[in-house]
Amino acid sequence: MKLALQATLSFGLLALCLATSSVRWCTISNEEQEKCIRLQQECFAPQQSKELPVLNCVRKADPHDCIRAIKSSEADAVTLDAGHIAEAGLSPNNLKPIVAEVHMKGSKETTTNYHAIAVIKKGVVSSLEDLQGKKSCHTGFERSAGWDVPVGTLLYKNILMWDGVEAEPVEKAVGRFFIASCVPGVKEVPSLCRLCSGKCDWNDPYVGYSGAFECLKSGGGEVAFVNDATVLALSPEERSKYQLLCLDGSAKPIEEYESCFWAQVAAHAVVARPVDGRADEIRALLFYALEQAKQGQATCQLFGSPHDTGKDLLFKDSAISLVPVPELMDAQLYVGAKHYASIQNLRRERSKGVTGKGYIAVAVAKRKDTDINWNTLKGKKSCHTSVGRTAGWNIPMGLIYTENNRSCDFDKFFSESCAPGAPPESSLCALCKGSGGEGSLSQKYKCKPNSNEIYYGYKGAFRCLVEVGDVAFIKHSIISEVIEGENKPAWAAGLSASDFVLLSLHGERCRHDEYDRCNLATVSNHAVVSRPERAERVKMVLLEQQKMFGRHGNQTDDFQMFQSEAKDSLFKDGTECLAVPNEKTYKTYLGESYVNSVDGISKCSSSELLKVCNFHSHD
């Protein structure tokens, strides 16, 4: 019970003077809103004299809305499953887990993990491949056990075929794979809502673990993707009606879930903003409620309260306590590298095959700033992805070096910039904003070359242009991704892609979609390099390995070349296949414009690797 003891001790540490502050809890269903209001009125309100923060309840449509609301300071906290925690941790959200659910593991141990399992009716499914054409029940769209794990697993094993989001959303491929399903929260795929008994939203009776199992039990489903606690709560008689489907295609009794699960997943956790996130206030409320419930106050019961009008409201009914998450643990560390990578792979765009060469580096300006073109950039305000990055720094600054009397005084070319990774006191960091908040913590992150700086990376540099800059150096797809994407950030509200122009090296201003002729350079895809005398042998080995372990290889159950627990190990995770280029030298492969720009920047800041390569070379 070590975790439960930690939670109890934490309440004493959090008894702070918080009377003037409030916590806005985000709810995603009518039942959750009712429970939140009941806690507000019956558990916390009578104790305001004890200097507890005020609890307010904010109703949103789904977990995605809650994540956006917390990011934009319209709410402060929500409990999410691991899949949504991973999403919440990605830029531009950058939320972090602060309190985790604790569950029982056996009769004595406690844990902050659970097993994602596939439950089937006896005799209905004989293998993983046999799932095709069956009726499936899921906890919810993009939930870990109910969506990310099963869909990601079927994709990984090449049982579910999908060409990537450039071709179609993954839910359409899932809709073809199963004959009928209930996936609460999904949109525009009727077959994925066919088994639902409500409106297929987050209020549907078949939402969540208990809902997905009820879909299997009473709603015509043949497989349900849930967690271990869902079926362990069944009576022995009811358990005997079902089996677990294992990853090797075999079936086992419910009791053998520890040897027949699809993934081990981090428990649900409360997330908040990393800066000014009111984490202390949130923990104070939660641990006060835990302490009161322990003393018999039913009005403060967070887990499976008898007053609840539904299952798993705000927290999982099977949770027994809460424990603070370590301060330095972000979403990726909490979810775990393997699960985090699989979620990213599922969300990430995959292409059918590369017909072009990588991406295009562009310079972007606002259409209304008619005086700005490539030839008038001196003295303007610039936005960069990061010092040392290709599209955001090496290419534009290499070109500027060549055209500016070969001067490395980049801090004197632009009046002000945000170039994360530059010296903090230089003008190259003047436009940076750190975490975007006020105070010393925000300043601590200012101009850091990571996501703690809100102007870091492609989308960060574009945001810098929108808010404070005159020109941004990014890749060609970012304008459309931000402005026309599904999750348009608040800082881009009211903007359209036509509000921006591309700058050509000849001084022309072009439409945002004319990047093929209006760019700084084309950046080639990653490639394998070798000594000339070994090139043919390396090529032959890699192509042979690809036949076995490539995206469509015949031995992918043993190993996959283009997928890994860590991101982009050896090859980019989004690689579809390896192909032999026509070009034989690095200069012809990279292209003249790219080589020239990088040659320029290398005169100012040679990389450590290049220093090693040239150590024994003398002019």
C-alpha positions as CSV (number, residue, x, y, z in Angstrom):
1,M,0.0,0.0,0.0
2,K,3.0,2.3,-0.5
3,L,1.3,4.4,-3.1
4,A,-1.8,5.0,-1.0
5,L,0.5,6.0,2.0
6,Q,2.2,8.6,-0.3
7,A,-1.1,10.1,-1.2
8,T,-2.2,10.4,2.5
9,L,1.1,12.1,3.5
10,S,0.8,14.5,0.5
11,F,-2.4,16.0,1.9
12,G,-0.5,17.3,4.9
13,L,2.1,18.9,2.7
14,L,-0.5,20.6,0.5
15,A,-2.5,22.3,3.3
16,L,-1.6,25.7,2.0
17,C,-3.3,29.1,2.2
18,L,-5.3,28.7,-1.0
19,A,-8.6,30.4,-0.1
20,T,-8.4,33.0,-2.8
21,S,-7.8,30.6,-5.7
22,S,-10.1,28.3,-7.6
23,V,-9.8,25.1,-9.6
24,R,-11.9,24.8,-12.8
25,W,-12.5,21.1,-13.4
26,C,-13.3,20.0,-17.0
27,T,-16.1,17.5,-17.5
28,I,-17.1,15.6,-20.7
29,S,-20.6,14.4,-20.0
30,N,-23.8,15.4,-18.2
31,E,-23.2,12.8,-15.5
32,E,-19.7,14.1,-14.9
33,Q,-20.9,17.6,-14.6
34,E,-23.5,16.5,-12.1
35,K,-20.9,14.7,-10.0
36,C,-18.5,17.7,-10.2
37,I,-21.3,20.1,-9.0
38,R,-22.2,17.7,-6.2
39,L,-18.6,17.6,-5.0
40,Q,-18.5,21.4,-5.2
41,Q,-21.6,21.9,-3.1
42,E,-21.6,19.0,-0.7
43,C,-17.9,18.2,-0.1
44,F,-15.9,21.4,-0.6
45,A,-18.2,24.3,-0.1
46,P,-18.9,23.6,3.6
47,Q,-15.2,23.6,4.2
48,Q,-14.2,26.9,2.6
49,S,-13.3,28.2,6.1
50,K,-10.5,25.6,6.0
51,E,-8.9,27.7,3.2
52,L,-9.6,25.1,0.5
53,P,-9.6,26.5,-3.1
54,V,-13.0,26.8,-4.7
55,L,-14.1,24.1,-7.2
56,N,-15.8,25.2,-10.4
57,C,-17.1,22.8,-13.1
58,V,-16.5,23.5,-16.8
59,R,-18.6,21.4,-19.3
60,K,-16.9,20.5,-22.6
61,A,-17.8,18.1,-25.4
62,D,-14.9,15.6,-25.2
63,P,-11.4,15.1,-23.9
64,H,-9.9,17.1,-26.9
65,D,-12.0,20.1,-25.9
66,C,-10.8,19.8,-22.3
67,I,-7.2,19.6,-23.4
68,R,-7.6,22.8,-25.5
69,A,-9.5,24.5,-22.6
70,I,-6.7,23.8,-20.1
71,K,-4.1,25.0,-22.6
72,S,-5.9,28.3,-23.1
73,S,-6.6,28.7,-19.4
74,E,-10.4,28.2,-19.7
75,A,-10.1,25.2,-17.3
76,D,-7.4,23.8,-15.0
77,A,-7.7,20.1,-14.7
78,V,-9.2,16.9,-16.2
79,T,-8.6,13.2,-15.7
80,L,-7.4,11.5,-18.9
81,D,-6.4,8.0,-20.1
82,A,-2.9,7.4,-21.4
83,G,-3.8,8.0,-25.0
84,H,-5.2,11.4,-24.3
85,I,-2.3,12.2,-21.8
86,A,0.1,11.6,-24.7
87,E,-1.9,14.0,-26.9
88,A,-2.1,16.5,-24.1
89,G,1.7,16.4,-23.7
90,L,2.4,17.2,-27.4
91,S,3.0,20.8,-28.6
92,P,1.2,23.2,-28.6
93,N,-0.7,21.7,-25.6
94,N,2.4,20.8,-23.4
95,L,0.3,19.7,-20.5
96,K,1.7,17.4,-17.8
97,P,0.3,14.7,-15.5
98,I,0.2,15.8,-11.8
99,V,-1.8,13.1,-10.0
100,A,-2.2,9.5,-11.0
101,E,-4.9,6.9,-10.1
102,V,-3.9,4.0,-7.9
103,H,-5.4,0.6,-8.5
104,M,-5.2,-2.8,-6.8
105,K,-2.9,-5.5,-8.3
106,G,-4.0,-8.7,-6.7
107,S,-5.1,-8.8,-3.1
108,K,-2.2,-6.7,-1.5
109,E,-0.2,-4.8,-4.1
110,T,-1.1,-1.4,-5.7
111,T,-0.2,-0.2,-9.1
112,T,-0.5,2.8,-11.5
113,N,-0.7,0.6,-14.5
114,Y,-3.3,-1.7,-16.1
115,H,-3.5,-4.4,-18.8
116,A,-5.2,-3.6,-22.1
117,I,-7.0,-6.8,-23.1
118,A,-9.3,-8.1,-25.9
119,V,-12.4,-10.0,-24.5
120,I,-14.3,-12.4,-26.8
121,K,-17.3,-14.6,-26.5
122,K,-16.3,-18.2,-26.4
123,G,-15.8,-19.8,-29.8
124,V,-16.4,-16.6,-31.9
125,V,-12.8,-15.6,-32.7
126,S,-10.0,-18.0,-33.5
127,S,-7.1,-15.7,-34.4
128,L,-6.2,-12.0,-34.7
129,E,-6.9,-12.2,-38.5
130,D,-10.3,-13.6,-37.7
131,L,-11.2,-10.3,-36.1
132,Q,-11.9,-9.0,-39.6
133,G,-15.6,-8.8,-40.2
134,K,-16.5,-9.2,-36.6
135,K,-18.5,-6.8,-34.4
136,S,-16.3,-4.7,-32.0
137,C,-16.9,-2.7,-28.8
138,H,-14.5,0.1,-27.9
139,T,-14.2,2.3,-24.8
140,G,-14.0,5.5,-26.9
141,F,-12.3,7.1,-29.9
142,E,-8.5,7.5,-29.3
143,R,-8.7,6.0,-25.8
144,S,-5.8,3.7,-24.9
145,A,-7.2,0.3,-24.2
146,G,-10.2,0.8,-26.4
147,W,-8.6,2.3,-29.5
148,D,-4.9,3.1,-29.6
149,V,-3.7,-0.3,-28.4
150,P,-6.0,-2.5,-30.6
151,V,-5.8,-0.4,-33.7
152,G,-2.0,0.2,-33.3
153,T,-1.4,-3.5,-32.8
154,L,-3.5,-4.6,-35.8
155,L,-1.6,-2.0,-37.9
156,Y,1.8,-3.1,-36.6
157,K,1.0,-6.7,-37.5
158,N,-0.2,-5.7,-41.0
159,I,-3.6,-7.3,-40.2
160,L,-5.4,-3.9,-40.6
161,M,-4.3,-2.2,-43.8
162,W,-4.1,1.6,-43.9
163,D,-2.3,3.9,-46.3
164,G,-2.0,6.8,-43.8
165,V,-3.9,10.0,-43.2
166,E,-2.9,11.5,-46.5
167,A,-5.1,8.8,-48.0
168,E,-7.8,8.7,-45.3
169,P,-8.4,8.9,-41.5
170,V,-7.5,5.7,-39.8
171,E,-11.0,5.3,-38.5
172,K,-12.2,4.7,-42.1
173,A,-9.8,1.7,-42.4
174,V,-11.1,0.4,-39.0
175,G,-14.7,0.9,-40.3
176,R,-13.9,-1.4,-43.2
177,F,-12.1,-4.0,-41.0
178,F,-15.0,-4.6,-38.5
179,I,-18.5,-5.1,-39.9
180,A,-20.0,-3.1,-37.1
181,S,-18.7,-1.3,-34.0
182,C,-19.4,1.1,-31.2
183,V,-16.6,3.7,-30.9
184,P,-18.1,6.6,-28.8
185,G,-16.7,9.9,-29.9
186,V,-15.9,8.9,-33.5
187,K,-17.2,11.0,-36.4
188,E,-18.3,10.5,-40.0
189,V,-17.9,6.6,-40.1
190,P,-21.4,5.2,-39.6
191,S,-20.3,1.6,-39.2
192,L,-18.3,2.5,-36.1
193,C,-21.5,3.8,-34.4
194,R,-23.7,0.9,-35.6
195,L,-23.6,-1.0,-32.3
196,C,-24.0,2.0,-30.0
197,S,-27.2,2.4,-28.1
198,G,-27.1,6.2,-27.9
199,K,-25.8,9.0,-30.1
200,C,-22.2,7.5,-30.3
201,D,-20.9,10.5,-28.3
202,W,-19.3,10.7,-24.8
203,N,-22.7,10.3,-23.2
204,D,-23.4,7.0,-25.0
205,P,-24.4,4.1,-22.6
206,Y,-21.6,2.1,-24.2
207,V,-18.8,4.6,-23.4
208,G,-15.9,3.6,-21.2
209,Y,-14.8,0.2,-19.9
210,S,-18.1,-0.9,-18.4
211,G,-19.9,0.4,-21.5
212,A,-17.7,-1.4,-23.9
213,F,-18.2,-4.7,-22.0
214,E,-22.0,-4.1,-21.9
215,C,-21.8,-3.7,-25.7
216,L,-20.2,-7.1,-25.8
217,K,-22.6,-8.6,-23.3
218,S,-25.9,-7.2,-24.5
219,G,-25.3,-5.1,-27.6
220,G,-24.4,-7.7,-30.1
221,G,-20.6,-7.3,-30.0
222,E,-18.2,-10.1,-30.5
223,V,-15.0,-8.6,-29.1
224,A,-14.5,-5.8,-26.5
225,F,-11.3,-3.9,-26.0
226,V,-11.2,-3.0,-22.3
227,N,-8.9,-3.3,-19.2
228,D,-8.3,-6.1,-16.8
229,A,-10.3,-4.7,-13.9
230,T,-13.4,-4.7,-16.1
231,V,-13.6,-8.5,-16.3
232,L,-12.0,-9.3,-13.0
233,A,-15.0,-7.6,-11.3
234,L,-17.3,-10.3,-12.9
235,S,-18.6,-13.3,-10.9
236,P,-16.9,-16.6,-11.7
237,E,-20.0,-17.8,-13.4
238,E,-20.1,-14.8,-15.8
239,R,-16.3,-15.0,-16.4
240,S,-16.8,-18.5,-17.7
241,K,-18.8,-17.2,-20.7
242,Y,-15.8,-15.2,-22.1
243,Q,-12.2,-15.6,-23.0
244,L,-9.2,-13.4,-23.6
245,L,-7.8,-13.2,-27.2
246,C,-3.9,-13.2,-26.9
247,L,-1.5,-11.6,-29.3
248,D,-0.4,-15.0,-30.7
249,G,-4.0,-15.7,-31.7
250,S,-4.7,-18.1,-28.9
251,A,-7.5,-17.8,-26.3
252,K,-7.1,-18.0,-22.6
253,P,-9.4,-17.8,-19.5
254,I,-10.0,-14.4,-18.0
255,E,-7.9,-15.2,-14.9
256,E,-4.8,-15.5,-17.1
257,Y,-4.7,-11.9,-18.2
258,E,-1.1,-11.4,-17.0
259,S,0.1,-13.7,-19.8
260,C,-2.6,-12.7,-22.4
261,F,-2.7,-8.9,-22.7
262,W,-2.1,-6.6,-25.6
263,A,-0.2,-3.8,-23.8
264,Q,0.5,-2.5,-20.3
265,V,-0.8,1.0,-20.0
266,A,-0.3,3.8,-17.5
267,A,-3.3,4.5,-15.3
268,H,-5.5,7.5,-15.8
269,A,-4.1,10.7,-14.5
270,V,-5.0,14.3,-13.8
271,V,-3.3,16.8,-16.2
272,A,-2.6,20.5,-15.8
273,R,-0.6,23.3,-17.4
274,P,3.2,23.1,-16.5
275,V,3.3,26.8,-15.7
276,D,0.7,28.6,-13.7
277,G,-1.2,25.3,-13.7
278,R,-2.6,25.5,-10.1
279,A,-1.2,22.0,-9.4
280,D,-0.9,22.7,-5.7
281,E,-4.6,23.8,-5.5
282,I,-5.7,20.7,-7.5
283,R,-3.8,18.3,-5.3
284,A,-5.1,20.1,-2.2
285,L,-8.8,19.5,-3.2
286,L,-8.2,15.9,-4.3
287,F,-6.3,14.8,-1.2
288,Y,-8.8,16.6,1.1
289,A,-11.6,14.6,-0.5
290,L,-9.6,11.4,-0.1
291,E,-9.1,12.1,3.5
292,Q,-12.7,12.9,4.1
293,A,-13.9,9.8,2.3
294,K,-11.5,7.7,4.4
295,Q,-13.3,9.0,7.5
296,G,-16.7,8.0,6.1
297,Q,-17.9,11.2,4.4
298,A,-19.8,9.7,1.4
299,T,-20.3,13.2,-0.1
300,C,-16.5,13.3,-0.8
301,Q,-16.2,9.9,-2.4
302,L,-14.2,10.3,-5.7
303,F,-14.4,6.7,-6.9
304,G,-17.6,4.8,-7.6
305,S,-19.7,7.0,-5.3
306,P,-23.2,5.6,-4.6
307,H,-24.5,9.0,-5.7
308,D,-23.0,8.6,-9.2
309,T,-25.5,8.3,-12.1
310,G,-23.0,6.6,-14.4
311,K,-19.8,4.6,-14.5
312,D,-16.3,5.9,-14.2
313,L,-17.2,9.6,-13.7
314,L,-14.2,12.0,-13.3
315,F,-12.2,9.0,-12.1
316,K,-12.3,5.2,-12.7
317,D,-14.6,3.4,-10.3
318,S,-11.8,0.8,-9.8
319,A,-9.3,3.3,-8.4
320,I,-8.6,3.1,-4.7
321,S,-6.5,6.2,-4.2
322,L,-4.4,8.9,-5.9
323,V,-0.7,9.6,-5.8
324,P,1.3,12.7,-6.9
325,V,3.2,12.4,-10.1
326,P,6.9,13.4,-9.7
327,E,7.6,17.0,-10.7
328,L,10.0,16.1,-13.5
329,M,7.8,13.5,-15.1
330,D,6.2,14.7,-18.3
331,A,3.6,13.0,-20.4
332,Q,6.1,10.9,-22.4
333,L,7.8,9.6,-19.3
334,Y,4.4,8.9,-17.6
335,V,2.9,7.1,-20.6
336,G,6.2,5.2,-21.3
337,A,8.4,5.3,-24.4
338,K,6.9,2.2,-26.1
339,H,3.3,3.3,-25.7
340,Y,4.1,6.9,-26.4
341,A,5.8,5.9,-29.7
342,S,2.9,3.7,-30.7
343,I,0.5,6.5,-30.1
344,Q,2.6,8.9,-32.2
345,N,2.9,6.3,-35.0
346,L,-0.9,6.0,-35.0
347,R,-1.4,9.8,-35.1
348,R,1.4,10.5,-37.5
349,E,1.0,10.9,-41.2
350,R,2.2,8.0,-43.4
351,S,2.6,8.4,-47.1
352,K,2.0,5.7,-49.7
353,G,5.4,6.3,-51.2
354,V,7.7,9.2,-51.7
355,T,7.5,10.7,-55.1
356,G,9.3,13.9,-54.3
357,K,12.4,14.6,-52.3
358,G,11.7,15.4,-48.7
359,Y,10.3,18.8,-47.9
360,I,10.8,22.3,-49.0
361,A,12.3,25.1,-46.9
362,V,10.4,28.4,-47.3
363,A,10.4,32.0,-45.9
364,V,6.9,33.1,-44.9
365,A,5.7,36.7,-44.4
366,K,2.3,38.3,-43.9
367,R,0.4,39.3,-47.0
368,K,-0.5,42.7,-45.4
369,D,3.3,43.6,-45.0
370,T,3.7,44.5,-48.7
371,D,7.1,46.0,-48.2
372,I,8.7,42.7,-47.1
373,N,10.5,40.5,-49.6
374,W,13.7,38.5,-49.6
375,N,15.8,41.6,-50.5
376,T,14.3,43.8,-47.7
377,L,14.7,41.4,-44.8
378,K,17.7,43.3,-43.2
379,G,16.5,45.1,-40.0
380,K,13.2,43.1,-39.9
381,K,12.1,40.7,-37.1
382,S,12.7,37.0,-37.8
383,C,11.4,33.7,-36.4
384,H,13.4,30.5,-36.6
385,T,12.6,26.9,-35.6
386,S,15.9,26.6,-33.7
387,V,19.6,27.3,-34.2
388,G,21.2,24.4,-36.1
389,R,17.9,23.2,-37.6
390,T,17.8,22.8,-41.4
391,A,14.8,24.8,-42.6
392,G,14.7,27.2,-39.7
393,W,18.4,28.1,-39.5
394,N,21.0,26.4,-41.7
395,I,19.4,27.2,-45.0
396,P,18.2,30.8,-44.6
397,M,21.3,31.9,-42.6
398,G,23.6,30.2,-45.0
399,L,22.0,32.1,-47.9
400,I,22.1,35.4,-45.9
401,Y,25.8,34.7,-45.1
402,T,26.6,34.3,-48.8
403,E,24.6,37.5,-49.8
404,N,25.8,39.6,-46.8
405,N,29.5,39.9,-47.5
406,R,30.1,36.5,-45.8
407,S,29.4,38.0,-42.4
408,C,28.6,35.7,-39.4
409,D,27.1,38.6,-37.4
410,F,23.6,37.3,-37.8
411,D,22.4,39.1,-34.7
412,K,23.1,42.4,-36.6
413,F,21.3,41.4,-39.7
414,F,17.8,41.2,-38.1
415,S,16.7,43.8,-35.6
416,E,15.2,41.2,-33.3
417,S,14.6,37.4,-33.6
418,C,13.5,34.3,-31.8
419,A,16.1,31.6,-32.6
420,P,15.9,29.1,-29.8
421,G,19.3,27.9,-28.8
422,A,21.0,31.3,-29.4
423,P,22.7,33.2,-26.6
424,P,19.9,34.3,-24.3
425,E,21.1,37.9,-24.0
426,S,21.5,38.4,-27.7
427,S,19.0,40.0,-30.1
428,L,18.5,36.6,-31.6
429,C,16.4,35.7,-28.4
430,A,14.7,39.1,-28.1
431,L,11.3,37.9,-29.5
432,C,11.2,34.6,-27.6
433,K,8.7,34.2,-24.8
434,G,9.6,31.1,-22.9
435,S,6.5,29.3,-21.7
436,G,4.4,32.3,-22.6
437,G,3.3,33.1,-19.0
438,E,4.5,35.7,-16.6
439,G,7.3,35.5,-13.9
440,S,10.7,34.0,-13.5
441,L,9.7,30.5,-14.6
442,S,8.7,31.7,-18.0
443,Q,12.0,33.6,-18.3
444,K,13.8,30.5,-17.3
445,Y,12.6,28.8,-20.5
446,K,13.1,31.8,-22.8
447,C,15.0,30.9,-26.0
448,K,15.5,27.2,-24.9
449,P,15.7,24.9,-27.9
450,N,12.8,22.7,-26.7
451,S,9.1,22.8,-26.4
452,N,9.2,24.8,-23.2
453,E,9.8,27.8,-25.5
454,I,6.4,28.4,-27.3
455,Y,8.1,29.7,-30.4
456,Y,10.3,26.6,-30.8
457,G,10.0,24.3,-33.8
458,Y,8.1,24.7,-37.1
459,K,4.7,25.6,-35.6
460,G,6.4,27.7,-32.9
461,A,8.2,29.8,-35.5
462,F,5.0,30.2,-37.4
463,R,3.3,31.4,-34.2
464,C,6.1,33.8,-33.7
465,L,5.4,35.3,-37.1
466,V,1.7,35.6,-36.4
467,E,2.2,37.3,-33.0
468,V,5.5,39.4,-33.2
469,G,7.6,38.7,-36.3
470,D,8.0,39.8,-39.9
471,V,9.3,36.6,-41.5
472,A,9.4,32.9,-40.4
473,F,11.7,30.2,-41.8
474,I,9.8,26.9,-41.8
475,K,8.9,24.0,-44.1
476,H,6.2,24.3,-46.8
477,S,3.4,22.3,-45.2
478,I,3.2,24.2,-41.9
479,I,0.8,26.9,-43.0
480,S,-1.8,24.4,-44.1
481,E,-1.3,22.1,-41.1
482,V,-1.9,24.9,-38.6
483,I,-4.6,27.0,-40.4
484,E,-6.5,24.1,-42.1
485,G,-5.9,21.3,-39.6
486,E,-8.5,19.7,-37.4
487,N,-7.1,21.2,-34.1
488,K,-6.6,24.8,-35.0
489,P,-4.8,26.6,-32.1
490,A,-6.3,29.6,-30.4
491,W,-3.5,31.9,-31.6
492,A,-4.4,31.1,-35.2
493,A,-8.1,31.9,-34.8
494,G,-9.5,34.1,-37.6
495,L,-6.6,33.5,-39.9
496,S,-6.7,31.9,-43.3
497,A,-3.8,30.5,-45.4
498,S,-4.2,33.4,-47.9
499,D,-3.1,35.8,-45.2
500,F,0.5,34.6,-45.8
501,V,2.9,34.8,-48.7
502,L,6.1,33.0,-49.6
503,L,9.3,34.9,-50.4
504,S,11.4,33.8,-53.4
505,L,15.2,34.4,-53.6
506,H,14.5,36.7,-56.6
507,G,12.4,39.1,-54.5
508,E,9.0,37.8,-55.6
509,R,6.1,37.3,-53.2
510,C,4.0,34.2,-54.0
511,R,0.8,32.5,-52.8
512,H,1.2,30.2,-49.8
513,D,0.7,27.1,-52.0
514,E,3.3,28.1,-54.6
515,Y,6.2,26.6,-52.8
516,D,7.4,24.5,-55.7
517,R,8.7,27.7,-57.4
518,C,8.9,30.0,-54.4
519,N,11.3,28.5,-51.9
520,L,14.8,28.6,-50.4
521,A,15.8,25.0,-51.0
522,T,14.5,21.5,-51.2
523,V,15.6,19.2,-48.3
524,S,16.2,15.6,-49.4
525,N,14.9,12.6,-47.5
526,H,17.2,10.8,-45.1
527,A,19.6,8.5,-46.9
528,V,22.1,5.8,-46.1
529,V,25.7,6.7,-46.9
530,S,28.7,4.5,-47.4
531,R,32.3,4.4,-48.7
532,P,32.3,3.9,-52.5
533,E,33.9,0.5,-52.3
534,R,31.2,-0.8,-49.9
535,A,28.2,0.9,-51.4
536,E,27.0,-2.0,-53.5
537,R,27.3,-4.5,-50.7
538,V,25.4,-2.2,-48.2
539,K,22.7,-1.6,-50.8
540,M,22.2,-5.3,-51.4
541,V,22.0,-6.2,-47.7
542,L,19.5,-3.4,-46.9
543,L,17.2,-4.3,-49.8
544,E,17.3,-8.0,-48.8
545,Q,16.5,-7.1,-45.2
546,Q,13.6,-4.9,-46.4
547,K,12.0,-7.9,-48.1
548,M,11.8,-9.6,-44.7
549,F,11.4,-6.7,-42.2
550,G,10.2,-3.8,-44.3
551,R,6.7,-2.3,-44.1
552,H,5.3,-5.1,-46.1
553,G,7.9,-7.8,-45.3
554,N,7.3,-11.4,-44.7
555,Q,8.8,-11.6,-41.2
556,T,7.5,-8.5,-39.5
557,D,6.4,-10.4,-36.5
558,D,10.0,-10.9,-35.6
559,F,11.3,-7.4,-36.4
560,Q,10.4,-4.2,-38.2
561,M,12.9,-1.9,-39.8
562,F,10.8,1.2,-39.7
563,Q,9.3,1.0,-36.3
564,S,10.9,1.3,-32.9
565,E,10.2,1.9,-29.2
566,A,12.2,5.1,-29.4
567,K,11.3,7.7,-32.1
568,D,13.1,7.4,-35.4
569,S,15.7,4.7,-34.5
570,L,18.1,4.1,-37.5
571,F,15.3,5.0,-39.9
572,K,12.5,7.6,-39.7
573,D,9.3,5.9,-38.3
574,G,7.3,7.2,-41.2
575,T,9.5,5.5,-43.8
576,E,7.4,3.4,-46.2
577,C,10.3,1.8,-48.0
578,L,14.0,2.2,-49.1
579,A,14.6,3.0,-52.7
580,V,17.9,3.4,-54.7
581,P,18.3,7.1,-55.8
582,N,19.5,8.0,-59.3
583,E,22.1,10.4,-57.8
584,K,25.5,8.8,-56.9
585,T,27.2,11.6,-54.9
586,Y,26.0,13.6,-51.9
587,K,26.1,16.9,-53.8
588,T,23.9,15.7,-56.6
589,Y,21.5,14.0,-54.1
590,L,21.2,17.1,-51.9
591,G,20.9,19.5,-54.7
592,E,22.9,22.7,-55.5
593,S,20.7,25.1,-53.5
594,Y,20.9,23.1,-50.4
595,V,24.6,22.4,-50.6
596,N,25.3,26.1,-51.2
597,S,23.3,27.3,-48.2
598,V,24.8,24.7,-45.9
599,D,28.3,25.5,-47.1
600,G,27.6,29.1,-46.1
601,I,26.4,28.4,-42.6
602,S,29.3,25.9,-42.0
603,K,31.8,28.8,-42.2
604,C,30.2,30.3,-39.1
605,S,29.4,27.3,-36.9
606,S,31.0,24.0,-37.9
607,S,29.3,21.0,-36.3
608,E,31.2,18.8,-33.8
609,L,30.8,15.8,-36.1
610,L,32.3,17.7,-39.0
611,K,35.3,18.7,-36.8
612,V,35.9,15.0,-36.1
613,C,35.6,14.1,-39.8
614,N,38.1,16.9,-40.8
615,F,40.5,16.4,-37.8
616,H,43.3,14.9,-39.9
617,S,42.7,17.2,-43.0
618,H,45.0,20.1,-43.4
619,D,44.8,22.9,-46.0
